[in-house]
Amino acid sequence: MIAADRVGGPPIGELRGMRSSPNTFHLATLLALCLSHLSVTAQPTKATFLGNCAFRIDLADWTIYSDFPYTSGYSGYNSYVLPHGFNSARGTALITHAHHDHFDSTLFRASGLDLVAADQPEAERAAVLAKLEALGIYVYPLPTPHADMPHNSYLVATSGRRIYFTGDTEDPKPLLGTQGIDVAFVTPWLIDAINKSGRTIGARTVIMYHHKNGEFDGVNVKSPCTNCRFIVPEQGEVIELFR
């Protein structure tokens, strides 16, 4: 089960044992209560399933898109309408590879988003990663195999949480070798391969992506992780990532 968020401030026992004036004690107590309130009322991190491998993840003051925008309906996969306000969005698109069901360069150019992609110049990528780090968002591109083109999986760390996007890779080893993942976005074929191997994903939550609407209706898909949440979302579904 996912552990509850830790509340800020010293433990109650430490507060009781403080040697201080009454005014100092009350100030410390008030500060601890305020920190606790801020932790409890912090806005939840939500992810919206846009289709294919595309999710919109709303962080505190920035938005991360995975494999979006893509060409709507390409190769029989999910069609969509661009979200309202997308062309004025503030955020970064993490693109695993350049197949059209993952990336539409024309739609992207009109968006104004920053880009991290497997086939972009190193200096350009480094500048975008540095901008994200200044926001407290750390993105680690992980070269992984897929077909005959450059492909990245991504590990994203922010606010003490770790999010993993497999993309279209056929190799489960990089994912299985990463522990302490809070949320892993994983394709159906990787989930199937991992289940057949008898291995499990070291994540608190696993979310399937890159499936067609209704493809798994009535299908009992075995969870690829232990004591975790396993979610097969419908297009448009909004998921609270960290519970």
MIDOSE-1310 file (N, C-alpha, C; in nm, 2 decimals, decimal comma, always signed):
residues 243
miaa	+0,08/-0,12/+0,00/+0,00/+0,00/+0,00/+0,09/+0,12/+0,00; +0,03/+0,23/-0,06/+0,11/+0,36/-0,06/+0,11/+0,42/+0,08; +0,23/+0,46/+0,12/+0,24/+0,52/+0,25/+0,18/+0,66/+0,25; +0,12/+0,70/+0,36/+0,06/+0,83/+0,37/+0,17/+0,94/+0,37
drvg	+0,14/+1,06/+0,31/+0,24/+1,17/+0,31/+0,28/+1,20/+0,45; +0,41/+1,23/+0,47/+0,46/+1,27/+0,60/+0,42/+1,42/+0,63; +0,38/+1,44/+0,75/+0,34/+1,58/+0,79/+0,47/+1,65/+0,84; +0,48/+1,78/+0,80/+0,59/+1,86/+0,84/+0,60/+1,89/+0,98
gppi	+0,72/+1,94/+1,03/+0,73/+1,97/+1,17/+0,79/+1,86/+1,25; +0,84/+1,89/+1,37/+0,90/+1,79/+1,46/+0,79/+1,70/+1,52; +0,83/+1,57/+1,56/+0,73/+1,49/+1,63/+0,68/+1,55/+1,75; +0,55/+1,51/+1,79/+0,49/+1,56/+1,90/+0,57/+1,55/+2,03
gelr	+0,64/+1,43/+2,04/+0,72/+1,41/+2,16/+0,83/+1,51/+2,17; +0,89/+1,55/+2,06/+1,00/+1,65/+2,06/+0,94/+1,78/+2,10; +0,83/+1,82/+2,06/+0,77/+1,94/+2,10/+0,74/+1,95/+2,25; +0,69/+1,84/+2,30/+0,67/+1,84/+2,45/+0,79/+1,85/+2,53
gmrs	+0,91/+1,80/+2,47/+1,03/+1,80/+2,55/+1,11/+1,93/+2,53; +1,06/+2,02/+2,46/+1,14/+2,14/+2,43/+1,15/+2,23/+2,56; +1,27/+2,28/+2,59/+1,29/+2,36/+2,70/+1,29/+2,51/+2,65; +1,18/+2,58/+2,67/+1,17/+2,71/+2,61/+1,07/+2,79/+2,68
spnt	+1,06/+2,92/+2,66/+0,96/+3,00/+2,72/+0,82/+2,97/+2,66; +0,71/+3,00/+2,74/+0,58/+2,97/+2,69/+0,55/+3,02/+2,55; +0,60/+3,15/+2,52/+0,57/+3,21/+2,39/+0,64/+3,13/+2,28; +0,77/+3,09/+2,31/+0,84/+3,01/+2,21/+0,77/+2,88/+2,18
fhla	+0,73/+2,82/+2,29/+0,66/+2,69/+2,28/+0,53/+2,70/+2,19; +0,45/+2,81/+2,22/+0,33/+2,83/+2,14/+0,36/+2,86/+1,99; +0,47/+2,93/+1,97/+0,51/+2,96/+1,83/+0,55/+2,84/+1,76; +0,63/+2,75/+1,82/+0,67/+2,62/+1,76/+0,55/+2,54/+1,73
tlla	+0,46/+2,53/+1,83/+0,34/+2,45/+1,80/+0,25/+2,50/+1,69; +0,24/+2,63/+1,68/+0,16/+2,70/+1,57/+0,23/+2,67/+1,44; +0,36/+2,68/+1,44/+0,43/+2,65/+1,31/+0,41/+2,51/+1,27; +0,42/+2,41/+1,36/+0,40/+2,27/+1,32/+0,26/+2,25/+1,27
lcls	+0,16/+2,31/+1,33/+0,02/+2,30/+1,28/+0,01/+2,36/+1,14; +0,07/+2,47/+1,12/+0,06/+2,53/+0,99/+0,12/+2,44/+0,88; +0,24/+2,39/+0,91/+0,31/+2,30/+0,82/+0,22/+2,18/+0,79; +0,16/+2,12/+0,90/+0,07/+2,01/+0,88/-0,05/+2,04/+0,79
hlsv	-0,10/+2,16/+0,81/-0,22/+2,20/+0,73/-0,18/+2,22/+0,58; -0,06/+2,27/+0,56/-0,01/+2,29/+0,42/+0,01/+2,16/+0,35; +0,06/+2,06/+0,43/+0,08/+1,93/+0,37/-0,05/+1,86/+0,33; -0,14/+1,87/+0,42/-0,27/+1,80/+0,40/-0,35/+1,86/+0,29
taqp	-0,34/+2,00/+0,27/-0,43/+2,06/+0,18/-0,36/+2,09/+0,04; -0,24/+2,03/+0,03/-0,16/+2,05/-0,10/-0,25/+1,99/-0,21; -0,24/+2,06/-0,33/-0,32/+2,01/-0,44/-0,27/+1,87/-0,49; -0,36/+1,78/-0,52/-0,32/+1,65/-0,57/-0,26/+1,66/-0,71
tkat	-0,17/+1,57/-0,74/-0,12/+1,56/-0,88/-0,21/+1,47/-0,96; -0,26/+1,53/-1,07/-0,36/+1,45/-1,15/-0,30/+1,43/-1,29; -0,33/+1,32/-1,35/-0,29/+1,28/-1,48/-0,42/+1,25/-1,57; -0,43/+1,31/-1,68/-0,54/+1,29/-1,77/-0,49/+1,21/-1,89
flgn	-0,57/+1,10/-1,92/-0,53/+1,01/-2,03/-0,59/+1,07/-2,16; -0,50/+1,12/-2,25/-0,54/+1,18/-2,37/-0,55/+1,08/-2,49; -0,49/+0,96/-2,47/-0,50/+0,86/-2,58/-0,36/+0,81/-2,61; -0,35/+0,69/-2,67/-0,22/+0,63/-2,70/-0,12/+0,63/-2,58
cafr	+0,00/+0,69/-2,60/+0,09/+0,70/-2,48/+0,09/+0,84/-2,43; -0,02/+0,92/-2,45/-0,03/+1,06/-2,42/-0,10/+1,08/-2,29; -0,03/+1,14/-2,19/-0,09/+1,18/-2,06/-0,05/+1,32/-2,04; -0,15/+1,40/-1,98/-0,11/+1,53/-1,93/-0,10/+1,53/-1,78
idla	+0,01/+1,56/-1,73/+0,03/+1,56/-1,58/+0,05/+1,70/-1,53; -0,05/+1,74/-1,45/-0,05/+1,88/-1,40/+0,02/+1,89/-1,26; +0,14/+1,95/-1,27/+0,22/+1,97/-1,15/+0,18/+2,11/-1,09; +0,25/+2,15/-0,99/+0,21/+2,27/-0,92/+0,20/+2,39/-1,01
dwti	+0,31/+2,42/-1,09/+0,31/+2,53/-1,18/+0,37/+2,50/-1,32; +0,36/+2,38/-1,36/+0,41/+2,33/-1,49/+0,33/+2,21/-1,53; +0,33/+2,18/-1,66/+0,25/+2,07/-1,71/+0,35/+1,98/-1,79; +0,34/+1,85/-1,77/+0,42/+1,76/-1,84/+0,33/+1,68/-1,93
ysdf	+0,36/+1,67/-2,06/+0,29/+1,59/-2,16/+0,38/+1,47/-2,20; +0,32/+1,35/-2,20/+0,40/+1,24/-2,25/+0,34/+1,20/-2,39; +0,44/+1,20/-2,49/+0,40/+1,16/-2,63/+0,28/+1,23/-2,68; +0,28/+1,36/-2,67/+0,17/+1,45/-2,72/+0,22/+1,58/-2,76
pyts	+0,17/+1,64/-2,87/+0,06/+1,59/-2,95/+0,10/+1,48/-3,05; +0,01/+1,39/-3,08/+0,03/+1,29/-3,18/-0,07/+1,31/-3,29; -0,06/+1,23/-3,40/-0,15/+1,24/-3,51/-0,28/+1,17/-3,48; -0,39/+1,24/-3,47/-0,51/+1,18/-3,42/-0,56/+1,06/-3,51
gysg	-0,58/+0,95/-3,45/-0,63/+0,83/-3,52/-0,53/+0,76/-3,60; -0,41/+0,79/-3,59/-0,30/+0,73/-3,68/-0,29/+0,58/-3,65; -0,28/+0,50/-3,75/-0,27/+0,36/-3,74/-0,38/+0,29/-3,66; -0,50/+0,35/-3,66/-0,61/+0,29/-3,59/-0,62/+0,32/-3,45
ynsy	-0,52/+0,40/-3,39/-0,53/+0,43/-3,25/-0,62/+0,54/-3,22; -0,62/+0,59/-3,10/-0,72/+0,68/-3,05/-0,72/+0,82/-3,12; -0,84/+0,86/-3,16/-0,86/+0,99/-3,21/-0,89/+1,08/-3,09; -0,87/+1,21/-3,11/-0,89/+1,31/-3,01/-0,91/+1,45/-3,07
vlph	-0,95/+1,54/-2,98/-0,96/+1,68/-3,01/-0,86/+1,75/-2,92; -0,78/+1,85/-2,97/-0,68/+1,91/-2,89/-0,75/+1,98/-2,77; -0,70/+1,96/-2,65/-0,76/+2,02/-2,53/-0,77/+2,17/-2,54; -0,87/+2,23/-2,48/-0,89/+2,37/-2,48/-0,77/+2,44/-2,42
gfns	-0,71/+2,54/-2,49/-0,60/+2,62/-2,44/-0,47/+2,55/-2,46; -0,46/+2,44/-2,54/-0,34/+2,37/-2,56/-0,23/+2,46/-2,62; -0,27/+2,54/-2,72/-0,18/+2,62/-2,79/-0,12/+2,73/-2,71; -0,17/+2,75/-2,59/-0,11/+2,85/-2,50/-0,06/+2,78/-2,37
argt	-0,04/+2,65/-2,38/+0,00/+2,58/-2,26/+0,15/+2,61/-2,22; +0,17/+2,61/-2,09/+0,30/+2,62/-2,03/+0,35/+2,48/-1,99; +0,45/+2,42/-2,05/+0,49/+2,29/-2,01/+0,59/+2,23/-2,11; +0,61/+2,10/-2,09/+0,72/+2,03/-2,16/+0,66/+1,90/-2,22
alit	+0,69/+1,87/-2,34/+0,65/+1,74/-2,40/+0,76/+1,65/-2,40; +0,75/+1,53/-2,34/+0,85/+1,43/-2,34/+0,81/+1,33/-2,45; +0,88/+1,33/-2,55/+0,85/+1,24/-2,67/+0,95/+1,12/-2,67; +0,89/+1,00/-2,67/+0,98/+0,88/-2,67/+1,04/+0,86/-2,81
hahh	+0,96/+0,88/-2,92/+1,01/+0,86/-3,05/+0,92/+0,93/-3,15; +0,96/+0,92/-3,28/+0,90/+1,01/-3,38/+0,79/+0,94/-3,46; +0,74/+0,82/-3,42/+0,63/+0,76/-3,50/+0,50/+0,85/-3,48; +0,42/+0,86/-3,58/+0,31/+0,96/-3,58/+0,20/+0,93/-3,47
dhfd	+0,20/+0,81/-3,42/+0,10/+0,78/-3,31/+0,16/+0,83/-3,18; +0,28/+0,89/-3,18/+0,34/+0,95/-3,06/+0,37/+1,09/-3,07; +0,39/+1,14/-3,20/+0,44/+1,28/-3,21/+0,39/+1,33/-3,35; +0,33/+1,45/-3,34/+0,30/+1,53/-3,47/+0,37/+1,66/-3,46
stlf	+0,48/+1,68/-3,54/+0,56/+1,79/-3,53/+0,49/+1,92/-3,57; +0,39/+1,91/-3,66/+0,32/+2,03/-3,70/+0,23/+2,09/-3,58; +0,16/+2,00/-3,52/+0,08/+2,04/-3,40/+0,17/+2,09/-3,29; +0,29/+2,02/-3,27/+0,37/+2,06/-3,17/+0,43/+2,21/-3,19
rasg	+0,46/+2,24/-3,31/+0,52/+2,37/-3,33/+0,42/+2,48/-3,30; +0,29/+2,45/-3,31/+0,19/+2,55/-3,28/+0,16/+2,56/-3,13; +0,22/+2,47/-3,05/+0,18/+2,47/-2,91/+0,26/+2,56/-2,82; +0,38/+2,59/-2,86/+0,47/+2,67/-2,77/+0,53/+2,59/-2,65
ldlv	+0,51/+2,46/-2,65/+0,57/+2,38/-2,55/+0,72/+2,36/-2,57; +0,79/+2,33/-2,46/+0,93/+2,29/-2,47/+0,93/+2,14/-2,51; +1,04/+2,10/-2,56/+1,05/+1,96/-2,61/+1,17/+1,89/-2,55; +1,15/+1,76/-2,51/+1,26/+1,67/-2,49/+1,23/+1,54/-2,57
aadq	+1,32/+1,51/-2,66/+1,30/+1,40/-2,76/+1,43/+1,32/-2,78; +1,41/+1,20/-2,83/+1,52/+1,11/-2,84/+1,62/+1,16/-2,95; +1,57/+1,23/-3,05/+1,65/+1,26/-3,17/+1,68/+1,41/-3,18; +1,67/+1,48/-3,07/+1,70/+1,63/-3,08/+1,85/+1,65/-3,05
peae	+1,90/+1,77/-3,09/+2,04/+1,80/-3,06/+2,07/+1,80/-2,91; +2,19/+1,76/-2,87/+2,22/+1,75/-2,73/+2,21/+1,88/-2,66; +2,26/+1,99/-2,72/+2,26/+2,12/-2,66/+2,12/+2,17/-2,63; +2,03/+2,15/-2,73/+1,89/+2,19/-2,71/+1,83/+2,11/-2,60
raav	+1,85/+1,98/-2,59/+1,79/+1,90/-2,48/+1,84/+1,95/-2,35; +1,98/+1,97/-2,34/+2,04/+2,01/-2,21/+1,97/+2,14/-2,16; +1,94/+2,24/-2,25/+1,88/+2,36/-2,21/+1,74/+2,34/-2,16; +1,67/+2,25/-2,22/+1,53/+2,23/-2,17/+1,54/+2,15/-2,03
lakl	+1,63/+2,06/-2,02/+1,64/+1,99/-1,89/+1,69/+2,08/-1,78; +1,77/+2,18/-1,81/+1,82/+2,27/-1,71/+1,70/+2,36/-1,67; +1,62/+2,40/-1,76/+1,50/+2,48/-1,73/+1,41/+2,41/-1,63; +1,39/+2,28/-1,66/+1,30/+2,19/-1,58/+1,36/+2,18/-1,44
ealg	+1,49/+2,16/-1,43/+1,56/+2,15/-1,30/+1,54/+2,28/-1,21; +1,54/+2,39/-1,28/+1,52/+2,52/-1,21/+1,37/+2,52/-1,15; +1,28/+2,44/-1,20/+1,15/+2,43/-1,15/+1,13/+2,32/-1,05; +1,24/+2,24/-1,02/+1,23/+2,13/-0,93/+1,19/+2,00/-1,00
iyvy	+1,20/+2,00/-1,13/+1,15/+1,88/-1,21/+1,28/+1,82/-1,28; +1,31/+1,70/-1,24/+1,43/+1,63/-1,29/+1,39/+1,52/-1,39; +1,43/+1,54/-1,52/+1,39/+1,44/-1,62/+1,52/+1,37/-1,67; +1,51/+1,24/-1,67/+1,62/+1,15/-1,71/+1,58/+1,07/-1,83
plpt	+1,63/+1,11/-1,95/+1,60/+1,03/-2,07/+1,68/+0,90/-2,07; +1,62/+0,79/-2,09/+1,68/+0,66/-2,09/+1,68/+0,60/-2,23; +1,79/+0,59/-2,30/+1,78/+0,53/-2,43/+1,74/+0,38/-2,42; +1,63/+0,35/-2,49/+1,58/+0,21/-2,49/+1,55/+0,17/-2,64
phad	+1,55/+0,04/-2,67/+1,53/+0,00/-2,81/+1,38/+0,00/-2,85; +1,36/+0,04/-2,97/+1,23/+0,03/-3,04/+1,24/+0,04/-3,19; +1,21/-0,07/-3,26/+1,21/-0,08/-3,40/+1,35/-0,03/-3,45; +1,35/+0,06/-3,55/+1,47/+0,10/-3,61/+1,50/+0,25/-3,59
mphn	+1,45/+0,31/-3,48/+1,47/+0,45/-3,46/+1,51/+0,49/-3,32; +1,56/+0,61/-3,30/+1,60/+0,65/-3,16/+1,47/+0,65/-3,07; +1,49/+0,60/-2,95/+1,38/+0,59/-2,86/+1,43/+0,61/-2,72; +1,35/+0,69/-2,64/+1,38/+0,71/-2,50/+1,26/+0,67/-2,41
sylv	+1,29/+0,60/-2,30/+1,20/+0,60/-2,19/+1,24/+0,72/-2,10; +1,15/+0,75/-2,01/+1,18/+0,87/-1,92/+1,15/+0,84/-1,78; +1,25/+0,88/-1,69/+1,22/+0,88/-1,55/+1,21/+1,03/-1,50; +1,10/+1,06/-1,44/+1,08/+1,20/-1,39/+1,07/+1,20/-1,24
atsg	+1,15/+1,29/-1,18/+1,15/+1,30/-1,03/+1,11/+1,45/-1,00; +1,01/+1,46/-0,91/+0,97/+1,59/-0,86/+0,90/+1,58/-0,73; +0,93/+1,67/-0,64/+0,87/+1,67/-0,50/+0,88/+1,54/-0,43; +0,99/+1,47/-0,45/+1,01/+1,34/-0,38/+0,94/+1,22/-0,45
rriy	+0,88/+1,24/-0,57/+0,81/+1,14/-0,64/+0,89/+1,10/-0,76; +0,87/+0,97/-0,81/+0,94/+0,92/-0,93/+0,83/+0,86/-1,02; +0,83/+0,91/-1,15/+0,74/+0,87/-1,25/+0,82/+0,81/-1,36; +0,77/+0,70/-1,42/+0,85/+0,63/-1,52/+0,75/+0,61/-1,64
ftgd	+0,80/+0,65/-1,76/+0,73/+0,63/-1,89/+0,81/+0,53/-1,97; +0,75/+0,42/-2,01/+0,83/+0,32/-2,09/+0,83/+0,36/-2,23; +0,72/+0,43/-2,29/+0,71/+0,44/-2,43/+0,69/+0,31/-2,50; +0,74/+0,30/-2,62/+0,71/+0,18/-2,70/+0,82/+0,07/-2,70
tedp	+0,91/+0,09/-2,61/+1,02/-0,01/-2,61/+0,97/-0,15/-2,59; +1,04/-0,25/-2,65/+1,00/-0,39/-2,63/+1,08/-0,46/-2,52; +1,18/-0,38/-2,46/+1,27/-0,44/-2,37/+1,23/-0,40/-2,22; +1,18/-0,49/-2,14/+1,14/-0,46/-2,01/+1,25/-0,44/-1,90
kpll	+1,38/-0,47/-1,94/+1,48/-0,48/-1,84/+1,51/-0,34/-1,78; +1,51/-0,23/-1,85/+1,54/-0,10/-1,78/+1,43/-0,07/-1,68; +1,30/-0,10/-1,71/+1,19/-0,07/-1,61/+1,21/-0,17/-1,49; +1,24/-0,29/-1,52/+1,25/-0,39/-1,41/+1,37/-0,36/-1,32
gtqg	+1,47/-0,29/-1,38/+1,59/-0,26/-1,30/+1,58/-0,13/-1,22; +1,46/-0,06/-1,23/+1,44/+0,07/-1,16/+1,35/+0,04/-1,05; +1,39/+0,07/-0,92/+1,31/+0,05/-0,81/+1,27/+0,18/-0,75; +1,17/+0,18/-0,65/+1,13/+0,30/-0,59/+1,05/+0,39/-0,68
idva	+0,98/+0,34/-0,78/+0,89/+0,41/-0,87/+0,76/+0,44/-0,80; +0,71/+0,56/-0,80/+0,58/+0,59/-0,75/+0,47/+0,55/-0,85; +0,49/+0,59/-0,98/+0,39/+0,56/-1,09/+0,47/+0,52/-1,21; +0,43/+0,41/-1,27/+0,49/+0,36/-1,40/+0,38/+0,36/-1,50
fvtp	+0,41/+0,42/-1,62/+0,32/+0,41/-1,73/+0,38/+0,31/-1,83; +0,30/+0,20/-1,85/+0,36/+0,08/-1,92/+0,26/+0,03/-2,03; +0,32/-0,01/-2,14/+0,24/-0,06/-2,25/+0,18/-0,20/-2,22; +0,08/-0,24/-2,29/+0,02/-0,37/-2,27/+0,12/-0,48/-2,30
wlid	+0,20/-0,47/-2,41/+0,29/-0,58/-2,44/+0,41/-0,59/-2,34; +0,45/-0,48/-2,28/+0,55/-0,50/-2,17/+0,49/-0,56/-2,05; +0,36/-0,52/-2,02/+0,29/-0,59/-1,91/+0,28/-0,73/-1,93; +0,24/-0,77/-2,05/+0,23/-0,92/-2,08/+0,36/-0,99/-2,07
aink	+0,47/-0,93/-2,13/+0,60/-0,99/-2,12/+0,65/-1,01/-1,98; +0,62/-0,91/-1,89/+0,66/-0,91/-1,75/+0,59/-1,02/-1,68; +0,46/-1,02/-1,70/+0,37/-1,13/-1,63/+0,42/-1,27/-1,67; +0,45/-1,29/-1,80/+0,49/-1,42/-1,85/+0,63/-1,46/-1,79
sgrt	+0,71/-1,36/-1,76/+0,84/-1,39/-1,71/+0,84/-1,42/-1,56; +0,73/-1,39/-1,49/+0,72/-1,41/-1,35/+0,79/-1,30/-1,27; +0,83/-1,19/-1,33/+0,89/-1,07/-1,27/+0,78/-0,98/-1,23; +0,81/-0,88/-1,15/+0,72/-0,77/-1,11/+0,78/-0,63/-1,12
igar	+0,70/-0,53/-1,15/+0,75/-0,40/-1,16/+0,75/-0,34/-1,02; +0,87/-0,27/-0,98/+0,88/-0,21/-0,85/+0,82/-0,07/-0,84; +0,69/-0,07/-0,85/+0,62/+0,06/-0,85/+0,50/+0,05/-0,76; +0,46/+0,16/-0,70/+0,34/+0,17/-0,61/+0,21/+0,17/-0,70
tvim	+0,22/+0,23/-0,82/+0,11/+0,23/-0,91/+0,16/+0,21/-1,05; +0,09/+0,12/-1,12/+0,11/+0,09/-1,26/-0,01/+0,13/-1,34; +0,01/+0,21/-1,45/-0,10/+0,26/-1,53/-0,07/+0,21/-1,68; -0,16/+0,13/-1,73/-0,14/+0,09/-1,87/-0,17/+0,20/-1,96
yhhk	-0,09/+0,21/-2,07/-0,12/+0,31/-2,18/-0,09/+0,25/-2,31; -0,13/+0,32/-2,42/-0,12/+0,28/-2,56/-0,21/+0,16/-2,59; -0,34/+0,17/-2,55/-0,44/+0,07/-2,58/-0,56/+0,15/-2,65; -0,63/+0,08/-2,73/-0,74/+0,14/-2,80/-0,87/+0,14/-2,71
ngef	-0,96/+0,23/-2,74/-1,08/+0,24/-2,66/-1,16/+0,11/-2,65; -1,18/+0,06/-2,53/-1,26/-0,06/-2,52/-1,18/-0,19/-2,54; -1,05/-0,18/-2,57/-0,97/-0,30/-2,60/-0,97/-0,40/-2,49; -0,97/-0,35/-2,37/-0,96/-0,44/-2,25/-1,09/-0,45/-2,17
dgvn	-1,20/-0,41/-2,23/-1,33/-0,42/-2,16/-1,36/-0,57/-2,14; -1,38/-0,61/-2,01/-1,42/-0,74/-1,98/-1,30/-0,84/-1,97; -1,18/-0,78/-1,99/-1,06/-0,87/-1,99/-0,99/-0,85/-1,85; -0,96/-0,96/-1,79/-0,89/-0,96/-1,66/-0,74/-0,96/-1,68
vksp	-0,68/-0,85/-1,68/-0,54/-0,84/-1,70/-0,47/-0,85/-1,56; -0,38/-0,94/-1,56/-0,30/-0,97/-1,43/-0,22/-0,84/-1,39; -0,22/-0,80/-1,27/-0,14/-0,69/-1,22/+0,00/-0,73/-1,23; +0,09/-0,64/-1,29/+0,23/-0,67/-1,30/+0,31/-0,62/-1,18
ctnc	+0,25/-0,58/-1,07/+0,32/-0,53/-0,96/+0,25/-0,59/-0,83; +0,33/-0,58/-0,72/+0,28/-0,65/-0,60/+0,23/-0,54/-0,50; +0,12/-0,56/-0,43/+0,06/-0,47/-0,34/+0,06/-0,33/-0,39; +0,00/-0,31/-0,51/+0,00/-0,18/-0,58/-0,14/-0,15/-0,64
rfiv	-0,15/-0,03/-0,69/-0,27/+0,00/-0,77/-0,23/-0,03/-0,91; -0,32/-0,10/-0,99/-0,31/-0,13/-1,13/-0,43/-0,07/-1,20; -0,41/+0,02/-1,29/-0,51/+0,09/-1,36/-0,51/+0,08/-1,51; -0,62/+0,04/-1,57/-0,64/+0,04/-1,71/-0,74/+0,15/-1,75
peqg	-0,69/+0,27/-1,78/-0,78/+0,38/-1,79/-0,85/+0,39/-1,93; -0,96/+0,45/-1,93/-1,03/+0,49/-2,05/-0,99/+0,63/-2,09; -0,99/+0,65/-2,22/-0,95/+0,78/-2,28/-1,04/+0,89/-2,21; -0,97/+1,00/-2,16/-1,03/+1,11/-2,09/-1,04/+1,09/-1,94
evie	-1,00/+0,97/-1,89/-1,00/+0,95/-1,75/-0,90/+1,03/-1,68; -0,93/+1,09/-1,56/-0,84/+1,17/-1,48/-0,81/+1,08/-1,36; -0,68/+1,07/-1,33/-0,63/+0,98/-1,22/-0,55/+1,06/-1,13; -0,58/+1,05/-1,00/-0,49/+1,11/-0,89/-0,37/+1,01/-0,87
lfr	-0,25/+1,07/-0,90/-0,14/+0,98/-0,91/-0,09/+0,93/-0,77; -0,09/+1,01/-0,67/-0,02/+0,97/-0,54/-0,13/+0,97/-0,43; -0,17/+0,85/-0,39/-0,27/+0,84/-0,29/-0,22/+0,75/-0,18
